């Protein structure tokens, strides 16, 4: 059975040499960011400079309350309880808001990623 299988199989080396196609992949998520440029994001009268254009653009698309919750939790390092005390919500509600905010942020970044023109190779 193996002998018959080997006769039918074609080596990947043969295919790449024959068609001159190099096997490779590119993962956009692990590209080294250009730290030369920064993108401003303003919330609560404070401006934060982000290294990622897509993150800054996605944050701007979110509702103001969601922006504030992300700002307080990730940039001011407040706990969910402290954010809840400031906004009048419970800790569990703020936790759910932050979880939904991250989901929205991810969706916005995916939309922005797919809207970017691809560069020809």
FENVENZI-V559596 format. One record per residue. RES is the residue in three letters. OMEGA is omega in whole degrees, 0 to 359 (NA if undefined). NEAR is the number of other C-alpha atoms within 8 Angstrom. D_LAST is the distance of its C-alpha to the last C-alpha in Angstrom with 2 decimals. Layout:
res: [RES:RES]
omega: [OMEGA:OMEGA]
near: [NEAR:NEAR]
d_last: [D_LAST:D_LAST]
This chain:
res: [UNK:UNK:UNK:UNK:UNK:UNK:UNK:UNK:UNK:UNK:UNK:UNK:UNK:UNK:UNK:UNK:UNK:UNK:UNK:UNK:UNK:UNK:UNK:UNK:UNK:UNK:UNK:UNK:UNK:UNK:UNK:UNK:UNK:UNK:UNK:UNK:UNK:UNK:UNK:UNK:UNK:UNK:UNK:UNK:UNK:UNK:UNK:UNK:UNK:UNK:UNK:UNK:UNK:UNK:UNK:UNK:UNK:UNK:UNK:UNK:UNK:UNK:UNK:UNK:UNK:UNK:UNK:UNK:UNK:UNK:UNK:UNK:UNK:UNK:UNK:UNK:UNK:UNK:UNK:UNK:UNK:UNK:UNK:UNK:UNK:UNK:UNK:UNK:UNK:UNK:UNK:UNK:UNK:UNK:UNK:UNK:UNK:UNK:UNK:UNK:UNK:UNK:UNK:UNK:UNK:UNK:UNK:UNK:UNK:UNK:UNK:UNK:UNK:UNK:UNK:UNK:UNK:UNK:UNK:UNK:UNK]
omega: [180:180:179:179:181:179:181:184:177:181:176:177:180:181:181:178:183:184:182:179:177:178:178:175:176:179:183:185:185:176:180:181:176:183:179:182:175:183:185:173:184:176:180:178:179:179:177:178:182:179:185:177:183:177:180:180:179:178:181:181:182:175:184:180:179:176:181:180:177:179:182:185:186:183:177:177:175:177:178:179:179:178:178:179:180:186:180:178:175:179:182:178:178:177:178:178:181:178:178:178:179:177:178:180:178:179:179:181:177:178:179:180:182:178:181:177:179:180:180:180:NA]
near: [4:5:6:7:8:8:6:6:6:7:6:6:6:8:11:11:8:7:6:7:8:5:5:4:4:4:6:5:4:5:6:4:6:6:6:4:6:10:10:9:11:8:10:5:5:6:8:7:8:11:10:9:9:9:10:12:9:12:10:9:7:10:7:7:6:11:12:10:12:11:10:11:12:8:7:7:7:9:7:11:9:9:14:13:9:7:6:6:9:9:11:7:9:14:9:8:10:11:8:8:10:8:8:9:12:8:8:10:12:8:8:10:8:7:6:6:5:4:4:3:2]
d_last: [42.56:40.05:40.43:39.72:36.64:35.27:35.75:33.59:30.77:27.75:26.19:22.59:22.57:23.67:21.00:18.11:19.87:20.78:17.48:15.38:13.42:13.06:14.39:12.90:12.67:11.62:14.57:14.28:18.04:18.30:15.96:18.20:19.29:19.70:23.48:23.86:23.92:26.45:27.07:30.71:32.32:35.99:38.60:42.38:42.42:40.19:36.68:34.27:31.12:28.22:25.09:23.05:22.35:22.00:25.32:27.09:26.02:27.05:30.35:31.21:30.92:33.53:37.26:39.21:41.30:38.28:36.73:40.07:40.36:36.94:37.87:41.25:40.18:36.98:37.49:41.31:41.73:44.61:45.75:45.80:49.56:49.42:46.98:49.29:52.30:50.68:49.61:52.56:50.66:51.29:49.13:48.03:47.07:44.95:43.31:42.48:41.21:38.87:37.62:37.01:35.39:32.83:32.15:31.72:29.51:27.21:27.15:26.41:23.50:22.04:22.52:20.87:17.85:17.46:18.10:15.30:12.59:9.20:6.47:3.80:0.00]
